[in-house]
Amino acid sequence: MGMVAALLAGCGEGDAADAGRGERIVMGMTDEVPATDPASGYDPGSWLVFNNVFQSLLSFPRGGTDPQPEAAEECAFTDGASRVFRCTLKEGLKFTSGNSLTSEDVKFSFERTLRIDDPDGPAVMLAGIDTIDTPDERTVVFRLDRPDATFPQKIASGAGSIVDHREYPSDRLRTDGEAVGSGVYKLDSYAEDEAVFSVNPDYTGPAEVRNSGMTMKLFHGDQEALKKAVESGEVDLAYRGLATDDIADLEASTGEDHGIEVVEGTSAEVHHLVFNTDHPVTGRLGVRKAVAYLLDRPALIRDVHRRTAEPLYSIVPAGITGHNTAFFDLYGDRPQPEKAEKALREEGITGKVELTLWATPARYGPATVGEFEEIARQLNASGLFEATVRSVELEQYEKDIDAGKYGVYVKGWVPDYPDPDNFTAPFFGEGNVLRNGYDAGRIAGELLPRTAAMTDRADTVEDFGEIQDIVARELPILPVWQGKQYAVAHQDVSGLEWTLDPSTVFRFWEIGKRGN
């Protein structure tokens, strides 16, 4: 369900005098904010801060996946090979420090992130940069070491945040909790339980501001406390952190006069079962096919996730260029025990398959263990499997995956940018994050490099379709669900529907209160 955006006075490009009209908004979330320095943060909480405090050369418009100019006046590839990317900055850009933002700051920001190379930071997204030239104060030229048509999307994300070179050390992280950017908001204070933002009157960009500031209260994983805060009016809205049952119950009761609404938006967050192709059990394709034939996604969504997610039938989620339904086409959407049994028998397996499903309790959502228990129940109901679930803490979980101990385990993915490349290259390209022993062959050697060179992303549809079809046949992973985004807010809050889209950018400036 959505809410009608209020037509409030705002500040867009050339309209800074209107900044700060409307009431201050108070939001709450259970996510942590580990970093206020964009060379470090690579998580939803930190990027929420970056997207509102810092400018990037480009940004994602509300509801869109094609980057638009932000700090830049224009950007384009200039070589026809997706390796030379040139941007011209707008005139008159200023940081909240009062200093001018020039090409020197852009070069400094990217080179600083790469130099620091923080293990919890986004340097990996910028690794394709070879050199950065600044022929004048308004021109930046990136030269890449390989074709990468997704580079504009990468720098439109939190990884592209521009910092003031006079305010940040070049070789280490800033640790004082302060932030100096040129974005829509200024970070006035940051403490353990609260961050306070005010509108930046010198902001120059496409955003139009519908409030006078944002106070962000942090509940550190305490879902019950966040629920009480939104019900009592301590916060105007809750984002990222309410329990699935709470969201479902609130959605079911929206007809009552409780003064609270649930706002649903699209999301490209996904959950997969990952199969270790070197494992003695899941290394056998017939076992993987049997699991695929038995997985009942609709029941899982209904009984565990209370319809707060959608069944996912491919590695590229719905709403992203090139999405298809390869797994639906091959394995259907309801259990097919006869086909599962046939797959096992063709593999030479006649008895029950003993299989352990491995999860970790918090990293991929609080419902993960319940989700795996339901999948195990589905497998066992067929009479073909003897499946159990084990859950371990994240540090041990990652070590055991690296050691190849698990046959099947969970991986969730929140995209860095809304392009099919971000749902394929990290899984099947060089140094992939799945660590499951899968030889991606033609995907890694031919299809991904070819798509990376296509600046018109519509031209990639055929190749990404083939990638999805190959993965469905060879089954190194099994897509389970695609998430939805939710915010729970009091009925006088407006504009949230413009903050919940596949770009994953939570736009403070779109949120206002009706009647102001």
Secondary structure, DSSP 4 states (H G I P E B T S, - for coil): ---PPP------TT-GGGTT-S--EEEEESS----SSTTT--SHHHHHHHHHHS--SEEPPTT--S-EESSEEEEEE-SSSS-EEEEEEPTT-B-TTSPBP-HHHHHHHHHHHHHH--TTSSGGGGTTEEEEEEEETTEEEEEESS--TTHHHHHTSGGG----TTTS-SSS---SS-----SSEEEEEE-SSEEEEEE-TT--SS----SSEEEEEE-TT-HHHHHHHHHHTSSSEEES---HHHHHHHHHTTTSSSSEEEEEEEEEEEEEEEE-TTSTTTTSHHHHHHHHHH--HHHHHHHTSTTSEEE--SSSPTTSTT---HHHHHH-SS--HHHHHHHHHHTT--SPEEEEEEE-TTTT-TTHHHHHHHHHHHHHHTTSEEEEEEE--HHHHHHHHHTT--SEEEEEE--SSSSGGGGTHHHHSTT-SS-S----THIIIIIHHHHHT-SSGGGGHHHHHHHHHHHHHH-SEEEEEEEEEEEEEETTEE-GGGT-STT----GGG-EETT-
